[in-house]
Amino acid sequence: MPAITPEPERSRAGAILAALFAVVVWGASFIATKIAVGEAAPITVVWLRFGMGVAVLGIVVLSRRQLSLPAAGDIAYFALLGFLGIAFHQWLQSNGLVTSQASTTSWIVASTPIFMALLGWMVLGERVRPLAALGIGVAAFGVVSEEMDYRSDSEDEAVYRERQQ
């Protein structure tokens, strides 16, 4: 088995840009999934996402020569984690986006850090640091302002349609 080589050092700015890129791609995935489930069945979308993910990760792993198989006793554990954490989650998300609006999804996603912070505090006794609280607040404010803008556009359209009749 080839040795795993460590990642090269990244600058702080490079790490922040990489994290920002990941967040933008992740956030866009909800919109892309919403569009995709309008064109294909949710299970088809899930399988296509898996196929693309396996292809991309396979190329990266092989090019870096980092292929490592788990121990035989760990395979069932990884299969369960893969099913619950990836397959089942993606299936739920794709099916949920068939009937929900993107704004509803953004509410659910934006509320996740709040619930994680509350669970961490109640179960593990973790403290929410001021910077984390600020980040949660900024995210919630963004969702609220986006939702208000969406509702105002919808109300404008309803008033416009009413006046046209």
Secondary structure, DSSP 8 states (H G I E B T S, - for coil): -----------HHHHHHHHHHHHHHHHHHHHHHHHHHHHS-HHHHHHHHHHHHHHHHHHHHHHHT------GGGHHHHHHHHIIIIIIHHHHHHHHHHHS-HHHHHHHHHHHHHHHHHHHHHHH-----HHHHHHHHHHHHHHHHHHHHHHHHHHHHHHHHHHH-
